[in-house]
Amino acid sequence: MANAEVVDRNLTIARELRTTVEETRRALQVAHDLVERSRRQTQALVEPNYEHAVGAEYGTPSELLVECLIEAYELAADEGEPQTHALLSQVLMHVGRRIARSIGPNAAKIIVH
């Protein structure tokens, strides 16, 4: 009788482990897809004619994102949401720095001494 309980418990643990492995695999696949999309977007910023560019209907892949962030930033300011406004300010700074770093000063027509 005790042996059957051990077998049942082991089967239950094996099923739980299998479920965990599948969830982890799916999460890793989503992360991989996000990284690949980010690489394509960065490549599209560096090479405007990049064939696998995402969001080609906009000037750059990040243009829609930046426009939405700016709109949200302005709405937060208009509606008196100081925490949201401060958060979006930091997000816009981070995104702007990342875009500037990926395209470089020459492409952005910034003179560096």
DSSP file (Angstrom, degrees, kcal/mol; ACC not computed):
  #  RESIDUE AA STRUCTURE BP1 BP2  ACC     N-H-->O    O-->H-N    N-H-->O    O-->H-N    TCO  KAPPA ALPHA  PHI   PSI    X-CA   Y-CA   Z-CA
    1    1 A M     >        0   0    0      0, 0.0     4,-1.5     0, 0.0     5,-0.1   0.000 360.0 360.0 360.0 -43.3    0.0    0.0    0.0
    2    2 A A  H  >  +     0   0    0      1,-0.2     4,-1.9     2,-0.2     5,-0.1   0.847 360.0  57.3 -66.9 -33.5    2.8    2.4    0.9
    3    3 A N  H  > S+     0   0    0      1,-0.2     4,-2.2     2,-0.2    -1,-0.2   0.887 104.2  51.7 -64.7 -39.3    4.6    1.6   -2.3
    4    4 A A  H  > S+     0   0    0      1,-0.2     4,-2.5     2,-0.2    -1,-0.2   0.870 108.4  51.9 -64.9 -37.3    1.5    2.6   -4.4
    5    5 A E  H  X S+     0   0    0     -4,-1.5     4,-2.5     2,-0.2    -1,-0.2   0.890 109.0  50.0 -66.3 -39.2    1.4    6.0   -2.6
    6    6 A V  H  X S+     0   0    0     -4,-1.9     4,-2.5     2,-0.2    -2,-0.2   0.913 111.5  48.7 -64.6 -42.8    5.0    6.6   -3.4
    7    7 A V  H  X S+     0   0    0     -4,-2.2     4,-2.4     2,-0.2    -2,-0.2   0.924 112.3  48.3 -63.5 -44.9    4.4    5.8   -7.0
    8    8 A D  H  X S+     0   0    0     -4,-2.5     4,-2.3     2,-0.2    -2,-0.2   0.910 112.3  48.8 -61.2 -43.1    1.4    8.1   -7.1
    9    9 A R  H  X S+     0   0    0     -4,-2.5     4,-2.5     1,-0.2    -2,-0.2   0.906 111.2  50.1 -65.0 -41.0    3.3   10.9   -5.5
   10   10 A N  H  X S+     0   0    0     -4,-2.5     4,-2.5     2,-0.2    -2,-0.2   0.896 110.2  50.1 -64.1 -40.4    6.2   10.4   -7.9
   11   11 A L  H  X S+     0   0    0     -4,-2.4     4,-2.4     2,-0.2    -2,-0.2   0.903 110.6  50.0 -63.8 -40.8    3.8   10.5  -10.9
   12   12 A T  H  X S+     0   0    0     -4,-2.3     4,-2.3     2,-0.2    -2,-0.2   0.920 111.7  47.8 -63.1 -44.2    2.3   13.7   -9.5
   13   13 A I  H  X S+     0   0    0     -4,-2.5     4,-2.6     1,-0.2    -2,-0.2   0.910 110.7  51.9 -63.7 -41.5    5.7   15.3   -9.1
   14   14 A A  H  X S+     0   0    0     -4,-2.5     4,-2.4     2,-0.2    -2,-0.2   0.899 109.9  48.9 -62.0 -41.3    6.7   14.2  -12.6
   15   15 A R  H  X S+     0   0    0     -4,-2.4     4,-2.4     2,-0.2    -1,-0.2   0.917 111.7  49.2 -64.2 -42.9    3.5   15.8  -14.1
   16   16 A E  H  X S+     0   0    0     -4,-2.3     4,-2.4     1,-0.2    -2,-0.2   0.906 111.7  49.2 -63.1 -41.3    4.2   19.0  -12.2
   17   17 A L  H  X S+     0   0    0     -4,-2.6     4,-2.7     2,-0.2    -2,-0.2   0.908 110.1  50.8 -63.8 -41.8    7.8   19.1  -13.4
   18   18 A R  H  X S+     0   0    0     -4,-2.4     4,-2.4     2,-0.2    -2,-0.2   0.913 110.8  48.9 -61.8 -43.1    6.7   18.5  -17.0
   19   19 A T  H  X S+     0   0    0     -4,-2.4     4,-2.4     2,-0.2    -2,-0.2   0.915 111.9  49.0 -62.4 -43.3    4.2   21.4  -16.7
   20   20 A T  H  X S+     0   0    0     -4,-2.4     4,-2.5     1,-0.2    -2,-0.2   0.904 110.2  51.1 -63.1 -41.8    6.9   23.6  -15.2
   21   21 A V  H  X S+     0   0    0     -4,-2.7     4,-2.6     2,-0.2    -2,-0.2   0.916 110.7  48.6 -62.5 -43.3    9.3   22.7  -18.0
   22   22 A E  H  X S+     0   0    0     -4,-2.4     4,-2.4     2,-0.2    -2,-0.2   0.908 111.7  48.8 -64.4 -41.9    6.6   23.5  -20.7
   23   23 A E  H  X S+     0   0    0     -4,-2.4     4,-2.3     2,-0.2    -1,-0.2   0.903 112.7  48.6 -63.7 -40.5    5.9   26.9  -19.1
   24   24 A T  H  X S+     0   0    0     -4,-2.5     4,-2.6     2,-0.2    -2,-0.2   0.907 110.1  51.7 -64.9 -42.4    9.6   27.7  -18.9
   25   25 A R  H  X S+     0   0    0     -4,-2.6     4,-2.1     1,-0.2    -2,-0.2   0.916 110.9  47.6 -61.1 -43.5   10.0   26.7  -22.6
   26   26 A R  H  X S+     0   0    0     -4,-2.4     4,-2.3     2,-0.2    -1,-0.2   0.912 111.9  50.0 -64.5 -41.8    7.2   28.9  -23.6
   27   27 A A  H  X S+     0   0    0     -4,-2.3     4,-2.4     1,-0.2    -2,-0.2   0.904 111.0  49.5 -63.5 -41.1    8.6   31.8  -21.6
   28   28 A L  H  X S+     0   0    0     -4,-2.6     4,-2.7     2,-0.2    -1,-0.2   0.877 109.5  51.9 -65.1 -37.3   12.0   31.3  -23.1
   29   29 A Q  H  X S+     0   0    0     -4,-2.1     4,-2.6     2,-0.2    -2,-0.2   0.913 110.0  48.4 -65.6 -42.1   10.5   31.3  -26.6
   30   30 A V  H  X S+     0   0    0     -4,-2.3     4,-2.3     2,-0.2    -2,-0.2   0.927 112.9  48.3 -62.6 -44.3    8.7   34.6  -25.9
   31   31 A A  H  X S+     0   0    0     -4,-2.4     4,-2.4     2,-0.2    -2,-0.2   0.912 111.3  50.5 -62.6 -42.1   11.9   36.1  -24.6
   32   32 A H  H  X S+     0   0    0     -4,-2.7     4,-2.6     1,-0.2    -2,-0.2   0.924 110.0  49.9 -60.8 -45.0   13.8   34.9  -27.6
   33   33 A D  H  X S+     0   0    0     -4,-2.6     4,-2.4     1,-0.2    -1,-0.2   0.894 110.8  49.9 -61.6 -40.5   11.2   36.4  -30.0
   34   34 A L  H  X S+     0   0    0     -4,-2.3     4,-2.4     2,-0.2    -1,-0.2   0.906 111.1  48.6 -65.7 -41.4   11.4   39.7  -28.1
   35   35 A V  H  X S+     0   0    0     -4,-2.4     4,-2.4     2,-0.2    -2,-0.2   0.921 111.9  49.3 -63.9 -43.1   15.2   39.7  -28.4
   36   36 A E  H  X S+     0   0    0     -4,-2.6     4,-2.3     2,-0.2    -2,-0.2   0.906 111.0  49.7 -63.7 -41.1   15.0   38.9  -32.1
   37   37 A R  H  X S+     0   0    0     -4,-2.4     4,-2.4     1,-0.2    -1,-0.2   0.912 110.3  50.6 -63.2 -41.8   12.5   41.7  -32.7
   38   38 A S  H  X S+     0   0    0     -4,-2.4     4,-2.6     2,-0.2    -2,-0.2   0.896 109.3  51.4 -62.9 -40.1   14.7   44.1  -30.8
   39   39 A R  H  X S+     0   0    0     -4,-2.4     4,-2.7     2,-0.2    -2,-0.2   0.918 110.3  48.7 -62.6 -43.0   17.7   43.1  -32.9
   40   40 A R  H  X S+     0   0    0     -4,-2.3     4,-2.3     2,-0.2    -2,-0.2   0.908 111.9  49.4 -64.1 -40.5   15.7   43.6  -36.1
   41   41 A Q  H  X S+     0   0    0     -4,-2.4     4,-1.6     2,-0.2    -2,-0.2   0.919 112.6  46.8 -65.1 -42.8   14.5   47.1  -34.9
   42   42 A T  H  X S+     0   0    0     -4,-2.6     4,-2.1     1,-0.2    -2,-0.2   0.917 112.3  50.4 -64.6 -42.5   18.0   48.1  -34.0
   43   43 A Q  H  X S+     0   0    0     -4,-2.7     4,-3.3     1,-0.2    -1,-0.2   0.882 108.0  53.7 -61.9 -38.3   19.3   46.8  -37.3
   44   44 A A  H  < S+     0   0    0     -4,-2.3    -1,-0.2     1,-0.2     6,-0.2   0.833 107.8  50.9 -66.9 -31.6   16.6   48.8  -39.1
   45   45 A L  H  < S+     0   0    0     -4,-1.6    -2,-0.2     1,-0.2    -1,-0.2   0.899 115.8  41.0 -69.7 -39.7   17.8   52.0  -37.3
   46   46 A V  H  < S+     0   0    0     -4,-2.1    -2,-0.2     1,-0.3    -3,-0.2   0.900 129.3  28.9 -75.2 -41.2   21.3   51.4  -38.3
   47   47 A E  S >< S-     0   0    0     -4,-3.3     3,-2.3    -5,-0.2    -1,-0.3  -0.881  70.3-165.7-121.6  96.9   20.5   50.3  -41.9
   48   48 A P  T 3  S+     0   0    0      0, 0.0    -1,-0.1     0, 0.0    -4,-0.1   0.731  88.8  54.5 -57.2 -23.6   17.2   51.9  -43.0
   49   49 A N  T 3  S+     0   0    0      3,-0.0    -5,-0.1     2,-0.0     2,-0.1   0.221  74.4 144.2 -94.8  15.8   16.9   49.5  -46.0
   50   50 A Y    X   -     0   0    0     -3,-2.3     3,-1.2    -6,-0.2    -6,-0.0  -0.350  48.5-140.3 -59.0 128.8   17.2   46.4  -43.8
   51   51 A E  T 3  S+     0   0    0      1,-0.3    -1,-0.1    -2,-0.1    -7,-0.0   0.717  94.6  50.0 -70.8 -23.6   14.9   43.8  -45.3
   52   52 A H  T 3  S+     0   0    0    -12,-0.1    -1,-0.3     2,-0.0    -8,-0.1   0.067  77.8 149.2-103.2  25.5   13.4   42.4  -42.1
   53   53 A A    <   -     0   0    0     -3,-1.2     3,-0.4   -10,-0.1     2,-0.4  -0.300  40.1-137.9 -63.3 139.8   12.5   45.7  -40.5
   54   54 A V  S    S+     0   0    0      1,-0.2    -1,-0.1   -17,-0.2    -2,-0.0  -0.804  82.9  18.7 -96.8 139.3    9.4   45.7  -38.2
   55   55 A G    >   +     0   0    0     -2,-0.4     3,-2.0     1,-0.1    -1,-0.2   0.887  68.7 165.6  73.6  39.7    7.0   48.6  -38.5
   56   56 A A  T 3   +     0   0    0     -3,-0.4    -1,-0.1     1,-0.3    -2,-0.1   0.672  64.5  74.6 -65.1 -16.2    8.1   49.7  -41.9
   57   57 A E  T 3  S+     0   0    0      4,-0.1    -1,-0.3     3,-0.0     2,-0.2   0.640  94.0  62.8 -72.7 -10.9    4.9   51.8  -42.3
   58   58 A Y  S <  S-     0   0    0     -3,-2.0     4,-0.0     1,-0.1     0, 0.0  -0.682 101.7-104.8-105.9 165.4    6.5   54.3  -39.9
   59   59 A G  S    S+     0   0    0     -2,-0.2    -1,-0.1     1,-0.1    -3,-0.0   0.893 104.1   1.5 -57.0 -42.3    9.7   56.3  -40.4
   60   60 A T  S >  S-     0   0    0     -5,-0.1     3,-1.3     1,-0.0     4,-0.5  -0.923  81.5-105.2-137.9 163.4   11.6   54.0  -38.1
   61   61 A P  T 3  S+     0   0    0      0, 0.0     4,-0.4     0, 0.0     3,-0.2   0.804 121.4  47.3 -60.8 -27.0   10.6   50.9  -36.1
   62   62 A S  T 3> S+     0   0    0      1,-0.2     4,-2.8   -21,-0.2     5,-0.2   0.509  85.4  92.3 -92.2  -4.4   10.6   53.0  -32.9
   63   63 A E  H <> S+     0   0    0     -3,-1.3     4,-2.7     1,-0.2     5,-0.2   0.914  87.4  46.0 -59.8 -46.1    8.6   55.9  -34.2
   64   64 A L  H  > S+     0   0    0     -4,-0.5     4,-2.5    -3,-0.2    -1,-0.2   0.919 113.2  50.7 -63.2 -42.8    5.2   54.6  -33.2
   65   65 A L  H  > S+     0   0    0     -4,-0.4     4,-2.5     1,-0.2    -2,-0.2   0.941 112.5  45.9 -58.7 -48.6    6.5   53.7  -29.7
   66   66 A V  H  X S+     0   0    0     -4,-2.8     4,-2.7     1,-0.2     5,-0.2   0.911 111.6  51.7 -63.9 -42.8    8.0   57.2  -29.2
   67   67 A E  H  X S+     0   0    0     -4,-2.7     4,-2.3    -5,-0.2    -1,-0.2   0.914 111.7  47.2 -60.3 -42.3    4.9   58.9  -30.5
   68   68 A C  H  X S+     0   0    0     -4,-2.5     4,-2.6     2,-0.2    -2,-0.2   0.900 112.0  50.1 -66.1 -40.7    2.7   56.9  -28.1
   69   69 A L  H  X S+     0   0    0     -4,-2.5     4,-2.5     2,-0.2    -2,-0.2   0.910 111.1  48.8 -64.3 -41.4    5.1   57.6  -25.2
   70   70 A I  H  X S+     0   0    0     -4,-2.7     4,-2.5     2,-0.2    -2,-0.2   0.918 111.9  49.2 -64.3 -42.8    5.1   61.4  -26.0
   71   71 A E  H  X S+     0   0    0     -4,-2.3     4,-2.4    -5,-0.2    -2,-0.2   0.924 112.7  46.9 -62.0 -44.2    1.3   61.4  -26.2
   72   72 A A  H  X S+     0   0    0     -4,-2.6     4,-2.4     2,-0.2    -2,-0.2   0.894 111.1  53.0 -64.0 -39.2    1.0   59.5  -22.8
   73   73 A Y  H  X S+     0   0    0     -4,-2.5     4,-1.8     2,-0.2    -2,-0.2   0.923 111.4  45.4 -60.0 -46.7    3.5   61.9  -21.3
   74   74 A E  H  X S+     0   0    0     -4,-2.5     4,-2.4     2,-0.2    -2,-0.2   0.890 112.2  51.0 -66.8 -39.8    1.5   65.0  -22.4
   75   75 A L  H  X S+     0   0    0     -4,-2.4     4,-2.3     1,-0.2    -2,-0.2   0.901 108.4  52.1 -64.3 -39.9   -1.8   63.4  -21.2
   76   76 A A  H  <>S+     0   0    0     -4,-2.4     5,-2.7     1,-0.2     4,-0.3   0.886 111.0  47.8 -63.3 -37.8   -0.3   62.7  -17.8
   77   77 A A  H ><5S+     0   0    0     -4,-1.8     3,-0.8     3,-0.2    -2,-0.2   0.914 112.9  48.3 -67.4 -42.4    0.9   66.3  -17.5
   78   78 A D  H 3<5S+     0   0    0     -4,-2.4    -2,-0.2     1,-0.2    -1,-0.2   0.842 113.5  46.7 -66.7 -34.3   -2.6   67.6  -18.6
   79   79 A E  T 3<5S-     0   0    0     -4,-2.3    -1,-0.2    -5,-0.2    -2,-0.2   0.378 113.5-113.7 -93.2   4.4   -4.4   65.4  -16.1
   80   80 A G  T < 5 +     0   0    0     -3,-0.8    -3,-0.2    -4,-0.3    -4,-0.1   0.910  62.1 149.8  68.4  42.7   -2.2   66.2  -13.2
   81   81 A E     >< +     0   0    0     -5,-2.7     4,-2.7     1,-0.2     5,-0.2  -0.780  16.6 175.8-105.6  84.6   -0.7   62.7  -12.8
   82   82 A P  H  > S+     0   0    0      0, 0.0     4,-2.5     0, 0.0     5,-0.2   0.863  76.6  48.5 -64.6 -36.8    2.8   63.6  -11.4
   83   83 A Q  H  > S+     0   0    0      2,-0.2     4,-2.5     1,-0.2     5,-0.2   0.936 115.5  43.6 -69.0 -44.6    3.9   60.0  -10.8
   84   84 A T  H  > S+     0   0    0      2,-0.2     4,-2.8     1,-0.2     5,-0.2   0.908 114.0  52.0 -64.4 -41.3    2.9   58.8  -14.3
   85   85 A H  H  X S+     0   0    0     -4,-2.7     4,-1.9    -9,-0.2    -2,-0.2   0.920 111.7  45.8 -61.3 -45.2    4.4   62.0  -15.8
   86   86 A A  H  X S+     0   0    0     -4,-2.5     4,-2.1     2,-0.2    -2,-0.2   0.899 113.1  50.2 -65.6 -41.2    7.7   61.4  -14.0
   87   87 A L  H  X S+     0   0    0     -4,-2.5     4,-2.4     1,-0.2    -2,-0.2   0.941 111.8  46.7 -62.5 -47.6    7.8   57.7  -15.0
   88   88 A L  H  X S+     0   0    0     -4,-2.8     4,-2.7     1,-0.2    -1,-0.2   0.835 108.3  57.3 -65.4 -31.9    7.1   58.5  -18.6
   89   89 A S  H  X S+     0   0    0     -4,-1.9     4,-2.0    -5,-0.2    -1,-0.2   0.933 109.2  45.0 -61.6 -45.7    9.7   61.2  -18.5
   90   90 A Q  H  X S+     0   0    0     -4,-2.1     4,-2.4     2,-0.2    -2,-0.2   0.892 112.5  51.6 -65.2 -39.9   12.3   58.6  -17.4
   91   91 A V  H  X S+     0   0    0     -4,-2.4     4,-2.9     2,-0.2     5,-0.2   0.925 109.5  49.5 -63.2 -44.5   11.1   56.1  -20.1
   92   92 A L  H  X S+     0   0    0     -4,-2.7     4,-2.6     1,-0.2    -1,-0.2   0.888 110.9  50.1 -62.8 -38.9   11.4   58.7  -22.8
   93   93 A M  H  X S+     0   0    0     -4,-2.0     4,-2.4     2,-0.2    -1,-0.2   0.931 112.7  47.0 -63.6 -44.5   14.9   59.6  -21.7
   94   94 A H  H  X S+     0   0    0     -4,-2.4     4,-2.3     2,-0.2    -2,-0.2   0.936 114.7  45.3 -63.3 -47.6   15.9   55.9  -21.7
   95   95 A V  H  X S+     0   0    0     -4,-2.9     4,-2.6     1,-0.2     5,-0.2   0.915 113.0  51.4 -63.6 -43.1   14.4   55.2  -25.1
   96   96 A G  H  X S+     0   0    0     -4,-2.6     4,-2.6    -5,-0.2    -1,-0.2   0.907 110.8  47.8 -61.2 -42.3   15.9   58.4  -26.5
   97   97 A R  H  X S+     0   0    0     -4,-2.4     4,-2.7     2,-0.2    -1,-0.2   0.907 111.6  50.5 -65.0 -40.8   19.4   57.4  -25.2
   98   98 A R  H  X S+     0   0    0     -4,-2.3     4,-2.0     2,-0.2    -2,-0.2   0.920 112.7  45.7 -64.7 -42.7   19.0   53.9  -26.6
   99   99 A I  H  X S+     0   0    0     -4,-2.6     4,-2.0     2,-0.2     5,-0.3   0.934 113.9  49.1 -64.7 -45.2   18.0   55.2  -30.0
  100  100 A A  H  X S+     0   0    0     -4,-2.6     4,-2.1     1,-0.2    -2,-0.2   0.899 111.6  49.5 -61.9 -40.1   20.8   57.8  -30.0
  101  101 A R  H  < S+     0   0    0     -4,-2.7    -1,-0.2     1,-0.2    -2,-0.2   0.867 111.3  49.4 -66.9 -35.7   23.4   55.1  -29.0
  102  102 A S  H  < S+     0   0    0     -4,-2.0    -1,-0.2    -5,-0.2    -2,-0.2   0.833 118.3  36.7 -76.2 -30.9   22.2   52.7  -31.7
  103  103 A I  H  X S-     0   0    0     -4,-2.0     4,-0.6    -5,-0.1    -2,-0.2   0.736 103.2-140.7 -93.8 -22.4   22.3   55.3  -34.6
  104  104 A G  H  X  -     0   0    0     -4,-2.1     4,-1.4    -5,-0.3     5,-0.1   0.086  27.5 -77.3  82.8 162.0   25.4   57.2  -33.5
  105  105 A P  H  4>S+     0   0    0      0, 0.0     5,-3.0     0, 0.0     4,-0.4   0.832 124.5  56.9 -69.4 -33.6   26.1   60.9  -33.5
  106  106 A N  H >45S+     0   0    0      1,-0.2     3,-1.1     3,-0.2    -2,-0.1   0.935 108.7  45.6 -64.9 -45.1   26.9   61.1  -37.3
  107  107 A A  H 3<5S+     0   0    0     -4,-0.6    -1,-0.2     1,-0.3    -3,-0.1   0.835 114.4  49.0 -66.5 -31.7   23.6   59.7  -38.3
  108  108 A A  T 3<5S-     0   0    0     -4,-1.4    -1,-0.3    -8,-0.1    -2,-0.2   0.452 112.9-122.9 -85.3   0.0   21.8   62.0  -35.9
  109  109 A K  T < 5 +     0   0    0     -3,-1.1     2,-0.5    -4,-0.4    -3,-0.2   0.895  58.7 151.4  58.6  44.7   23.8   64.9  -37.3
  110  110 A I      < -     0   0    0     -5,-3.0     2,-0.5    -6,-0.1    -1,-0.2  -0.913  43.9-132.6-106.8 130.1   25.2   65.8  -33.8
  111  111 A I        -     0   0    0     -2,-0.5     2,-0.5    -3,-0.1    -5,-0.0  -0.718  22.8-167.4 -85.3 124.9   28.6   67.4  -33.7
  112  112 A V              0   0    0     -2,-0.5    -2,-0.0     1,-0.1    -6,-0.0  -0.951 360.0 360.0-115.0 129.8   30.9   65.7  -31.2
  113  113 A H              0   0    0     -2,-0.5    -1,-0.1     0, 0.0    -2,-0.0   0.440 360.0 360.0 -89.2 360.0   34.2   67.4  -30.2
